[in-house]
Each structure stands twice: as structure tokens, then as C-alpha cells.
Amino acid sequence: MNSRDVRSCDCGVSGGSSPATGHYAGGGTLVTGDGGRDAGWIGRSGVVLSSYYRRLLSPPLPGDGLLLFGFVEGVIGWGLSWTFSTNPSLAPFGLIESIVAVWIALTVGIVLFGIAYTAPTVRRNRVWLVWGGLNVAATLINVAALAGIVPSSGIQYAYWHPWLVVLGVGYLVTALYNRDSPQIRRRERMVYAGAGVASLGLLIGSFGPLRAVVTLNIFVIGGLLHLVPMGYDVVADAVLIARRQ
């Protein structure tokens, strides 16, 4: 999360407040108390958050705007993968082919979107470049497996394993790169680091004692690893903005 976006978010609403008051027929003033102040705070927070997220989703997107699209990508990708795996009859091209097709479409889509609709500073950001490269590499490995290029001895490791590498390396880079920068707060870095370690730990464990657990639940596990850190970042931003009203 770019904390400068939060600190500078005016969004058309003043951060100041005054006690909520009302008037009755006698001309006096009726103090509505905490309930009125709470209602005013909720209203102000809602307006500010709405304006803030509209700005994030208005091209050229800042980094946090691309983060929201990455979250949506995870919901669609892992959600459809899980749906196809639990209901193979819904897969239009065959189970594996359909899941790979989903991720091809999502990867191509978010890379092109990032190139065409984000701010220049985002396109040049090294962390986003790492994420883009990792996603493209995992997709190419999936395609190579489908095309029969990957040796038969390694085919079983060419589908979901690369995506755990993507999450593990991507989140660790996010957490550790330029640690003195205020653009990502300390708690967010800790969440990203935890997700990165968990992803690589589960990847390693899938070659040993966790093989069955990870394999049978990979789309749930992948979805959680993908969405929880990004979701935390998005929610943390919203909470910080609301508290400042």
C-alpha cells in the first residue's frame, strides 16, 4: 500500500468535525450525542472511501489500483480452478486445459492492463516487474507442459508448483525490497513476508509429508495465499482512511 495515497487523500471531504446538533420548534438546540457523531463519521468515511477507490480505479492506475486488479485476478483464477476441479463437467476444454486457459487469459490480461493503464512510475516499479515476470514464467511453464515440451518425469511439477513459486518469491520481494520506503507499512510487510514463507514452505512440503494435503487442496491453499495478503493491504488502507475522518 502506498501510504502517501492515504495521507494525501482529501477526496473532497473535510477531515474536521463538529458535534452533531439539531433544532426543535422552540428554537433551541438539541444535542444528538454520540449517535449523531457516529452517523456523521460513518457518512464521511463512506464518501471518502468511495472517492478514494474511484481514484484508484481511474486510469492511469497507481500501484494500489493495480493491486486491486491483482486481487480480482486471484478471485477469478483460483475460484474457477477450484470450480473446474470439483465439477469437471463444467470445464469447457478438459480439466487441465481449462484451468491453464484461465490463467493464460488472466496473466495476459493483467500484464497488458498494467502496461496500458497504469502510471509510468508503476510500470517502472521493480516489484511490479518481478511479479509480471514471475506470472509470465509460470504461464509459459504451464503451456510447455500442455504442449508436451516438459519431460514426462517433470510434468507433475509443471502446473501448480510454479504458481507457489510465484507467490513465495513475489511476496518475499514485496516484503523485503526497499524496506525503508514508507510506501508499504511494517505490518503489511510482515503479512507479505509470512505469505511468502508459507508459500515456499508448502511447496517444499509438497515434495514430502505434505504432498497429499497440498495436492488435494491446492486451489483453496493457492487462493488463500494469493488473496489474504492483498486483502489485508486493501482493508488496512480502508481502515486507516476511515480512522482519519
Secondary structure, 3 states (H helix, E strand, C coil): CCHHHHHCCCCCCCCCCCCCEEECCCCCEEECCHHHHHHHHHHHHHHHHHHHHHHHCCCCECHHHHHHHHHHHHHHHHHHHHHHHHCHHHCCCCHHHHHHHHHHHHHHHHHHHHHHHECHHHHCCHHHHHHHHHHHHHHHHHHHHHCCCCCCCCHHHCCCHHHHHHHHHHHHHHHHCCCCCCCCCHHHHHHHHHHHHHHHHHHHHCCCCCHHHHHHCHHHHHHHHHHHHHHHHHHHHHHHHHHCC
